Amino acid sequence: MNQKRFIPTLHGRIVVVLTALLAVVLVILAMWWAREARNAIHEEVQAATRVAEQWLVVLIPETLRDTAQGQDRLMTHLQAVGRLRANRLEVLGPGGDLLHVSPEPTWKAGRDAPHWFARWISPVVPERRFAAGEWEIVLRPDTSRAVLDAWDDVTAGLGWAGAVLLLVWVASRAALNRALAPLGQIEAALSRGADGKFDTRLPAFHVQELDHLAESYNRLADSLDRTRAHNVRLEQDQAFSRAVQSRLEEERRLIARELHDEVGQAVTAVRAITGAILQRTADQPQLYGSAQAIMAMTGQMQDGVRTIVQRLRPPAGSGSRLDQAVSGYCALWSSHHPDIQVECRTTPLPSPAADALALAVLRLLQESLTNVARHACASRVEVRLECDDEHIELEVTDNGRGLAGTAAPNRFGITGMRERVSELHGELRLESPREGGLRVRALLPRNLPLEESHDGDAA
């Protein structure tokens, strides 16, 4: 089971950033203070060492003038002085034995700074050695008390720094709570917008950035309100258009049936009568020739009626055999336009298409080829139908004169094609290939909404 990843809030991030910046400043100040403290300790120890060194330089020759009691007098003076400031005094015998050492410091006795702190802040001051007859006096600089004082200052400073950090954190949190309070209103408005409710308008927050954000949201909400109203009208228009289209298809079928039943039968009757006249007037050239002319004209009328009927009524079951329907119509159209070469390439459907979708493809093909015959002045046209599980793509490309002006895309035929494609939530493009001519490309989704599918079935 995936655990939800923790995402810090903007409030928390700002507080962390402010606290981190203050901590960085404090670290920089601490480093600067450590450098200054090291320099101060170094100067203090050097000053104390110089004083002790001058005292020893004077004391040793003065006491050693007395050859009999000189060393005893020197030891008496050293013991009487006790501890020298910031220094440790040692007296070594001829064999290096420790004869005397100055007392331990009484200032903050029993305490020492941490070893790491002492190593970090203690300056390097060399020891001094003085010859005193058979003895050797060693003056070792001792920075432990000065370092301990610095450590005490540091601990006190850290306490104050922690208090300042805590105060800054509390103050910044309170200030941010007040400054970011409008974000709750913005979030509530956006949540209602995500639910499709754009009735909330944000007030002025008297903060420049938030006021810009509120203004942008209010403009967006107004625009979405207008867009939603427009979409409602568009859906109503599309529903009306589908109803009209369904009615038009029904009228097409009625007209096709009337042409087939009435005109077709009448033409057939005329041909039968004409055939009888031809049989009886073989010896009458004038009547025979007129009957032959009538027979030829009625044949043309039958072909014309058949073509109109096929154009008005798509092949039965075209949804399951759309590729065959497209190939068949291309062959029929080519027979009526022999001066235009037609190349038709289709791919079989992986599954039957909805009747509304198949009808739309056939109507788009019919209108495209009609435009080629009427307006393109083309000698060649290519028809391509490709199908997969998600889309059906119809492409009709000719080598004619193209759109031939800005008025071409506004013809009623192309407008009707756009409406058909839009009703099926598809895409229609009119392109001009480099080699010239016009390419009409329609991309239609296979999965029609239930409403469109039922409308197509009812039609």
C-alpha positions as CSV (number, residue, x, y, z in Angstrom):
1,M,0.0,0.0,0.0
2,N,1.4,3.3,-1.1
3,Q,1.9,5.8,1.8
4,K,0.9,9.4,1.1
5,R,4.1,11.5,0.8
6,F,4.3,14.4,3.2
7,I,4.2,17.7,1.5
8,P,5.1,20.7,3.6
9,T,2.7,23.7,3.6
10,L,3.7,27.1,2.3
11,H,3.4,28.4,5.8
12,G,5.8,25.8,7.1
13,R,8.3,26.4,4.3
14,I,8.4,30.2,4.9
15,V,8.9,29.7,8.6
16,V,11.7,27.2,8.0
17,V,13.3,29.5,5.5
18,L,13.2,32.5,7.9
19,T,14.5,30.5,10.8
20,A,17.2,29.0,8.7
21,L,18.3,32.4,7.5
22,L,18.5,33.7,11.0
23,A,20.4,30.6,12.0
24,V,22.9,31.2,9.2
25,V,23.3,34.8,10.4
26,L,23.9,33.6,13.9
27,V,26.5,31.0,12.7
28,I,28.3,33.7,10.8
29,L,28.3,36.0,13.9
30,A,29.5,33.1,16.0
31,M,32.4,32.5,13.7
32,W,33.3,36.2,13.6
33,W,33.1,36.2,17.4
34,A,35.3,33.1,17.7
35,R,38.0,34.8,15.5
36,E,37.8,37.9,17.6
37,A,37.9,35.9,20.8
38,R,41.0,34.0,19.6
39,N,42.7,37.3,18.8
40,A,41.8,38.7,22.2
41,I,43.0,35.6,24.1
42,H,46.2,35.7,22.1
43,E,46.8,39.4,22.9
44,E,46.0,38.8,26.6
45,V,48.3,35.8,26.9
46,Q,51.1,37.6,25.0
47,A,50.8,40.7,27.2
48,A,50.9,38.6,30.4
49,T,53.8,36.5,29.0
50,R,55.8,39.6,28.2
51,V,55.4,41.0,31.7
52,A,56.4,37.6,33.3
53,E,59.3,37.3,30.9
54,Q,60.6,40.8,31.8
55,W,60.2,40.0,35.5
56,L,62.2,36.8,35.1
57,V,64.9,38.5,33.0
58,V,65.4,41.0,35.9
59,L,64.9,38.5,38.8
60,I,67.2,35.7,37.7
61,P,70.5,37.7,37.4
62,E,69.7,39.7,40.5
63,T,69.3,36.7,42.7
64,L,72.1,34.7,41.2
65,R,74.7,37.3,42.1
66,D,74.8,35.8,45.5
67,T,76.6,32.6,44.7
68,A,76.0,31.0,48.1
69,Q,72.3,31.8,48.6
70,G,71.3,32.9,45.1
71,Q,69.2,29.9,44.1
72,D,67.5,29.7,47.5
73,R,66.6,33.4,47.1
74,L,65.3,32.8,43.6
75,M,63.2,29.9,44.8
76,T,61.9,32.0,47.6
77,H,60.8,34.8,45.2
78,L,59.2,32.3,42.8
79,Q,57.2,30.7,45.6
80,A,56.3,34.1,47.0
81,V,54.9,35.2,43.7
82,G,52.7,32.2,43.3
83,R,50.8,31.9,40.1
84,L,51.6,34.2,37.2
85,R,48.7,35.5,35.1
86,A,47.9,33.3,32.1
87,N,51.1,31.4,32.6
88,R,52.4,28.3,34.3
89,L,55.8,28.6,35.9
90,E,58.0,25.5,36.3
91,V,61.5,25.1,37.8
92,L,63.5,22.1,36.5
93,G,66.5,20.7,38.2
94,P,69.8,19.6,36.5
95,G,68.3,16.2,35.7
96,G,65.0,17.6,34.5
97,D,63.3,17.0,37.8
98,L,60.4,19.3,38.6
99,L,61.5,21.3,41.6
100,H,58.7,23.8,41.6
101,V,55.4,24.6,39.8
102,S,53.2,27.5,40.2
103,P,49.8,26.9,41.9
104,E,46.7,26.0,39.9
105,P,44.4,29.0,39.1
106,T,41.7,29.8,41.5
107,W,39.5,31.5,38.9
108,K,36.6,29.1,38.2
109,A,38.6,26.4,39.7
110,G,37.6,22.8,38.9
111,R,36.0,23.8,35.5
112,D,37.4,23.6,32.0
113,A,36.0,24.3,28.6
114,P,35.3,21.3,26.4
115,H,38.4,20.0,24.7
116,W,37.1,20.5,21.2
117,F,36.2,24.1,22.0
118,A,39.6,24.8,23.6
119,R,41.4,23.3,20.5
120,W,39.3,25.5,18.2
121,I,39.7,28.8,20.0
122,S,43.1,28.6,21.8
123,P,45.8,30.5,20.0
124,V,49.3,29.0,19.6
125,V,51.7,30.8,21.9
126,P,55.2,29.3,22.3
127,E,56.7,28.6,25.8
128,R,59.7,30.5,27.1
129,R,62.8,28.9,28.8
130,F,65.2,30.7,31.0
131,A,68.6,29.4,32.4
132,A,69.1,30.0,36.1
133,G,72.4,28.5,37.0
134,E,71.9,24.7,37.3
135,W,68.2,25.2,37.0
136,E,65.9,25.9,34.1
137,I,62.8,28.0,34.4
138,V,60.0,27.3,32.0
139,L,57.2,29.8,31.3
140,R,54.3,27.9,29.7
141,P,51.4,30.1,28.4
142,D,48.1,28.9,29.9
143,T,44.9,29.9,28.1
144,S,42.5,27.7,29.9
145,R,40.9,30.5,32.0
146,A,40.5,32.8,29.1
147,V,39.0,29.9,27.0
148,L,36.7,29.0,29.9
149,D,35.5,32.6,30.0
150,A,34.9,32.4,26.2
151,W,33.0,29.2,26.6
152,D,30.8,30.7,29.3
153,D,30.1,33.6,27.0
154,V,29.2,31.2,24.2
155,T,26.8,29.1,26.3
156,A,25.1,32.3,27.4
157,G,25.0,33.6,23.9
158,L,23.6,30.3,22.6
159,G,20.8,30.6,25.2
160,W,20.0,34.1,24.0
161,A,20.2,32.9,20.4
162,G,17.8,30.1,21.1
163,A,15.4,32.5,22.7
164,V,15.7,34.8,19.8
165,L,15.1,32.0,17.3
166,L,12.1,30.9,19.3
167,L,10.7,34.4,19.4
168,V,11.3,34.9,15.6
169,W,9.6,31.5,14.9
170,V,6.5,32.5,17.0
171,A,6.4,36.0,15.6
172,S,6.8,34.8,12.0
173,R,4.2,32.1,12.4
174,A,1.7,34.6,13.8
175,A,2.5,37.1,11.0
176,L,2.2,34.4,8.3
177,N,-1.1,33.2,9.8
178,R,-2.4,36.7,9.4
179,A,-0.8,37.3,6.0
180,L,-1.9,33.9,4.5
181,A,-5.4,33.9,5.9
182,P,-6.9,35.0,2.5
183,L,-5.6,31.8,1.0
184,G,-8.4,30.0,2.8
185,Q,-10.9,32.1,0.9
186,I,-9.1,31.5,-2.4
187,E,-9.0,27.7,-1.8
188,A,-12.7,27.7,-1.0
189,A,-13.5,29.5,-4.2
190,L,-11.3,27.2,-6.2
191,S,-12.9,24.2,-4.6
192,R,-16.4,25.4,-5.6
193,G,-15.0,26.1,-9.1
194,A,-13.7,22.5,-9.3
195,D,-17.3,21.4,-8.5
196,G,-18.6,23.6,-11.4
197,K,-19.9,26.4,-9.2
198,F,-18.4,29.8,-10.2
199,D,-20.7,32.0,-8.1
200,T,-18.0,33.0,-5.6
201,R,-16.1,36.2,-6.2
202,L,-13.0,37.1,-4.2
203,P,-12.8,40.5,-2.4
204,A,-9.8,42.9,-2.3
205,F,-7.3,41.8,0.3
206,H,-5.2,45.0,0.2
207,V,-2.1,43.0,-0.6
208,Q,-0.8,43.6,-4.1
209,E,0.0,39.9,-5.0
210,L,-3.2,38.6,-3.5
211,D,-5.3,41.3,-5.1
212,H,-3.8,40.4,-8.5
213,L,-4.6,36.7,-7.8
214,A,-8.2,37.6,-6.8
215,E,-8.7,39.8,-9.8
216,S,-7.4,37.0,-12.1
217,Y,-9.7,34.4,-10.4
218,N,-12.7,36.7,-10.7
219,R,-12.0,37.3,-14.4
220,L,-11.6,33.5,-14.9
221,A,-14.9,32.8,-13.0
222,D,-16.7,35.4,-15.2
223,S,-15.3,33.8,-18.3
224,L,-16.2,30.3,-17.2
225,D,-19.7,31.5,-16.4
226,R,-20.0,32.9,-19.9
227,T,-18.5,29.7,-21.4
228,R,-20.8,27.5,-19.4
229,A,-23.8,29.5,-20.6
230,H,-22.4,29.3,-24.2
231,N,-21.9,25.5,-23.8
232,V,-25.5,25.1,-22.7
233,R,-26.7,27.0,-25.7
234,L,-24.3,25.0,-27.9
235,E,-25.6,21.7,-26.5
236,Q,-29.2,22.9,-27.2
237,D,-28.1,23.9,-30.8
238,Q,-26.4,20.6,-31.3
239,A,-29.5,18.7,-30.1
240,F,-31.6,20.8,-32.5
241,S,-29.1,20.1,-35.2
242,R,-29.2,16.4,-34.5
243,A,-33.0,16.5,-34.7
244,V,-32.9,18.4,-37.9
245,Q,-30.2,16.0,-39.3
246,S,-32.3,13.0,-38.3
247,R,-35.3,14.6,-40.0
248,L,-33.2,15.3,-43.1
249,E,-32.1,11.6,-43.2
250,E,-35.7,10.5,-42.9
251,E,-36.6,12.8,-45.8
252,R,-33.8,11.5,-47.8
253,R,-35.1,8.0,-47.4
254,L,-38.6,9.1,-48.2
255,I,-37.4,10.8,-51.4
256,A,-35.3,7.8,-52.3
257,R,-38.3,5.5,-51.8
258,E,-40.6,7.8,-53.8
259,L,-38.0,8.0,-56.6
260,H,-37.6,4.3,-56.6
261,D,-41.3,3.4,-56.4
262,E,-42.9,6.2,-58.4
263,V,-40.3,7.6,-60.9
264,G,-38.5,4.3,-61.2
265,Q,-41.6,2.3,-62.0
266,A,-42.9,5.0,-64.3
267,V,-39.6,5.0,-66.3
268,T,-39.8,1.2,-66.3
269,A,-43.3,1.3,-67.7
270,V,-42.2,3.8,-70.4
271,R,-39.4,1.5,-71.4
272,A,-41.8,-1.4,-71.6
273,I,-44.1,0.5,-73.8
274,T,-41.2,1.8,-75.9
275,G,-40.0,-1.8,-76.3
276,A,-43.4,-2.8,-77.6
277,I,-43.4,0.1,-80.0
278,L,-39.9,-1.0,-81.2
279,Q,-41.2,-4.5,-82.0
280,R,-44.2,-3.2,-83.9
281,T,-42.5,-0.4,-85.9
282,A,-39.5,-2.2,-87.3
283,D,-40.9,-1.4,-90.8
284,Q,-41.6,2.3,-89.9
285,P,-38.2,4.1,-89.7
286,Q,-39.5,7.3,-88.3
287,L,-41.4,5.8,-85.4
288,Y,-38.7,3.2,-84.9
289,G,-36.0,5.9,-84.6
290,S,-38.1,7.9,-82.1
291,A,-38.7,4.8,-80.0
292,Q,-35.0,4.1,-79.9
293,A,-34.4,7.7,-78.7
294,I,-37.0,7.3,-76.0
295,M,-35.4,3.9,-75.0
296,A,-32.0,5.6,-74.7
297,M,-33.3,8.5,-72.7
298,T,-35.2,6.3,-70.3
299,G,-32.1,4.2,-69.8
300,Q,-30.3,7.4,-68.8
301,M,-33.2,8.4,-66.6
302,Q,-33.0,4.9,-64.9
303,D,-29.2,5.4,-64.3
304,G,-29.8,8.9,-62.9
305,V,-32.6,7.8,-60.6
306,R,-30.4,4.9,-59.4
307,T,-27.5,7.3,-58.7
308,I,-29.8,9.7,-56.8
309,V,-31.3,6.9,-54.8
310,Q,-27.9,5.5,-53.9
311,R,-26.7,9.0,-52.9
312,L,-29.8,9.6,-50.8
313,R,-29.8,6.3,-49.1
314,P,-26.5,4.8,-47.8
315,P,-25.9,1.0,-48.3
316,A,-27.7,-1.2,-45.8
317,G,-25.5,-2.3,-43.0
318,S,-22.8,0.2,-43.8
319,G,-21.7,0.3,-40.1
320,S,-20.4,-3.2,-40.3
321,R,-18.9,-2.9,-43.8
322,L,-17.9,0.8,-43.9
323,D,-14.7,0.1,-45.9
324,Q,-16.8,-1.7,-48.6
325,A,-19.3,1.0,-48.6
326,V,-16.6,3.6,-49.2
327,S,-15.0,1.6,-52.0
328,G,-18.4,1.0,-53.6
329,Y,-19.3,4.6,-53.6
330,C,-15.8,5.6,-55.0
331,A,-16.4,3.1,-57.8
332,L,-19.8,4.4,-58.5
333,W,-18.6,8.0,-58.5
334,S,-15.7,7.2,-60.8
335,S,-18.1,5.6,-63.3
336,H,-20.0,9.0,-63.5
337,H,-16.8,11.0,-63.7
338,P,-14.5,9.0,-66.0
339,D,-12.2,12.0,-66.6
340,I,-11.1,12.0,-63.0
341,Q,-8.9,9.2,-61.8
342,V,-9.9,7.9,-58.4
343,E,-7.6,5.9,-56.1
344,C,-9.3,4.5,-53.1
345,R,-7.5,2.8,-50.1
346,T,-9.4,1.5,-47.2
347,T,-8.7,-0.7,-44.1
348,P,-11.3,-3.0,-42.7
349,L,-12.9,-2.0,-39.4
350,P,-11.7,-4.1,-36.4
351,S,-15.3,-4.0,-35.2
352,P,-18.6,-2.6,-36.6
353,A,-19.1,1.1,-36.4
354,A,-22.2,2.8,-35.2
355,D,-24.7,3.6,-38.0
356,A,-24.5,7.3,-37.2
357,L,-20.8,7.3,-37.5
358,A,-20.9,5.2,-40.8
359,L,-23.5,7.5,-42.2
360,A,-21.4,10.6,-41.3
361,V,-18.4,9.1,-43.1
362,L,-20.4,8.4,-46.2
363,R,-21.9,11.8,-46.2
364,L,-18.5,13.4,-45.8
365,L,-17.2,11.4,-48.7
366,Q,-20.1,12.3,-50.9
367,E,-19.8,16.0,-50.2
368,S,-16.0,15.9,-50.7
369,L,-16.2,14.2,-54.0
370,T,-19.1,16.4,-55.1
371,N,-16.9,19.5,-54.3
372,V,-14.1,17.9,-56.4
373,A,-16.4,17.4,-59.4
374,R,-18.0,20.9,-59.1
375,H,-15.2,23.2,-58.0
376,A,-11.7,21.6,-58.0
377,C,-11.1,21.1,-61.7
378,A,-9.0,18.1,-60.7
379,S,-7.8,15.2,-62.8
380,R,-7.0,12.9,-59.9
381,V,-8.4,12.3,-56.4
382,E,-7.2,10.0,-53.6
383,V,-9.5,8.6,-51.0
384,R,-8.1,7.0,-47.8
385,L,-10.0,5.4,-45.0
386,E,-8.1,4.2,-41.9
387,C,-9.8,2.6,-38.9
388,D,-8.6,1.4,-35.5
389,D,-10.3,0.8,-32.1
390,E,-10.4,4.5,-31.3
391,H,-10.7,6.6,-34.4
392,I,-11.9,6.6,-38.0
393,E,-10.0,8.8,-40.4
394,L,-11.3,9.8,-43.8
395,E,-9.0,11.7,-46.1
396,V,-9.9,13.0,-49.6
397,T,-7.1,14.7,-51.6
398,D,-7.3,16.1,-55.1
399,N,-4.8,17.8,-57.4
400,G,-7.1,20.7,-58.3
401,R,-7.0,24.4,-57.7
402,G,-7.4,24.2,-53.9
403,L,-9.6,26.5,-51.9
404,A,-9.6,29.0,-54.7
405,G,-10.2,32.0,-52.5
406,T,-11.4,32.8,-49.0
407,A,-15.0,32.1,-49.8
408,A,-14.4,28.4,-50.3
409,P,-14.4,27.3,-46.6
410,N,-17.8,29.1,-46.1
411,R,-19.7,27.1,-48.8
412,F,-22.8,25.4,-47.4
413,G,-21.4,22.0,-48.2
414,I,-18.2,22.5,-46.2
415,T,-20.3,24.2,-43.4
416,G,-22.5,21.1,-43.3
417,M,-19.4,18.9,-43.1
418,R,-18.1,20.9,-40.2
419,E,-21.5,20.5,-38.4
420,R,-21.5,16.8,-38.9
421,V,-18.0,16.3,-37.6
422,S,-18.7,18.7,-34.6
423,E,-21.8,16.7,-33.7
424,L,-19.7,13.6,-33.4
425,H,-17.0,15.4,-31.4
426,G,-14.5,14.9,-34.2
427,E,-12.1,17.2,-36.1
428,L,-12.2,18.4,-39.7
429,R,-9.2,20.0,-41.4
430,L,-8.9,21.6,-44.8
431,E,-5.2,21.6,-45.9
432,S,-3.3,22.7,-48.9
433,P,-0.6,20.2,-49.8
434,R,2.7,21.4,-51.2
435,E,2.0,19.9,-54.6
436,G,-1.3,21.8,-54.8
437,G,-4.9,20.9,-54.6
438,L,-6.9,20.4,-51.4
439,R,-6.9,17.7,-48.7
440,V,-10.0,17.2,-46.6
441,R,-9.2,15.2,-43.4
442,A,-11.9,14.1,-41.0
443,L,-11.0,12.4,-37.7
444,L,-14.0,10.9,-35.9
445,P,-14.0,9.0,-32.5
446,R,-15.2,5.4,-32.6
447,N,-16.8,5.5,-29.2
448,L,-19.8,7.8,-29.7
449,P,-21.7,9.1,-26.8
450,L,-24.9,7.1,-26.1
451,E,-27.1,10.0,-27.2
452,E,-25.5,10.3,-30.7
453,S,-25.5,6.5,-31.1
454,H,-29.2,6.3,-30.4
455,D,-30.0,9.2,-32.6
456,G,-28.1,7.6,-35.5
457,D,-29.9,4.3,-34.9
458,A,-33.3,6.0,-34.9
459,A,-32.5,7.9,-38.1
